[in-house]
Amino acid sequence: MPVELKQVSHRYQEQGDGSTVALDNINFTIEDGELLALIGHTGSGKSTLAQHLNGLLKPSSGEVLIDGKDINNPENKKELRFQVGLVFQYPEYQLFEETVKKDIAFGPKNMGLSEEEIETRVLKAMEIVGLDPEKTGEKSPFELSGGQMRRVALAGILAMKPRFLVLDEPTAGLDPRARKFLLQDIKRLHEEGTTIIMISHSMDDVAELATRVAVMQKGRLVKSGTPKEIFSHNEFLKELGLDVPQASELCFELQNSGLNIKDCYMLDDIADEIERIIKEGGEKHGA
């Protein structure tokens, strides 16, 4: 069953009587099994929306439903919140236990699981993110590299076995090698059936991973579609202050130079298009 946002609005109270609208009447459905990318300029409401998905923030009005149940209903809240794992931007700053295994076990312990089940989940989560329990399990998380710390934080969420995983700027601040490994983790989790909602400023990451893209502006959902549909609107995205994938920019430049190439947002697609054009040119020349 999907996650549904029905007429969700959120206002942040300011000093005095003022308030700021962070979300404005969001109506949206996140389907099981998709990898949804939320994009938008800083302050567009992406992170605020993400924090509504597991009940960390409560709407000023409207409902957030999982399997048709309101996540903010006290009767449902504990059950439903564990179904949505939220990994904040720079989650390594939230690590606090003395060993890696203890940090990963923190969430499952709060779920009231047995010691045996907790150990099983910790080891499985470490396996998923590529951490060796023998080499890193008893280390302090603060002895690890930035990329490894990010993986420990992700493992701590995965150990709770969420159906939905919300990632806020998952690759921010990582070096290219750590970024590559984390993107592989995300891709594998999605292929194995986890529904993922990813906030990202990296349009290349979005182009590589997302099955659907939602564009936010000033607290509103202004456009939604496949990556191909969204990244074909170069000018629209630039008007919102957003980048486009490098491949999409290259495609746009090739089209402007007069090359008869279809809209592309992946380098492999551009290569296929160029190969097609060369082949067609050769056939005409041979004729």
Sequence and secondary structure as in RCSB ss.txt:
>XXXX:A:sequence
MPVELKQVSHRYQEQGDGSTVALDNINFTIEDGELLALIGHTGSGKSTLAQHLNGLLKPSSGEVLIDGKDINNPE
NKKELRFQVGLVFQYPEYQLFEETVKKDIAFGPKNMGLSEEEIETRVLKAMEIVGLDPEKTGEKSPFELSGGQMR
RVALAGILAMKPRFLVLDEPTAGLDPRARKFLLQDIKRLHEEGTTIIMISHSMDDVAELATRVAVMQKGRLVKSG
TPKEIFSHNEFLKELGLDVPQASELCFELQNSGLNIKDCYMLDDIADEIERIIKEGGEKHGA
>XXXX:A:secstr
  EEEEEEEEEEE STT EEEEEEEEEEEE TT EEEEEESTTSSHHHHHHHTTTSS  SEEEEEETTEETTSTT
THHHHHTTEEEE SSGGGG  SSSHHHHHHHHHHHTT  HHHHHHHHHHHHHHTT  HHHHTTS GGGS HHHHH
HHHHHHHHTT  SEEEEESTTTT  HHHHHHHHHHHHHHHHTT EEEEE S HHHHHHH SEEEEEETTEEEEEE
 HHHHHT HHHHHHTT    HHHHHHHHHHHTT      SSHHHHHHHHHHHHHHHHHHHH 
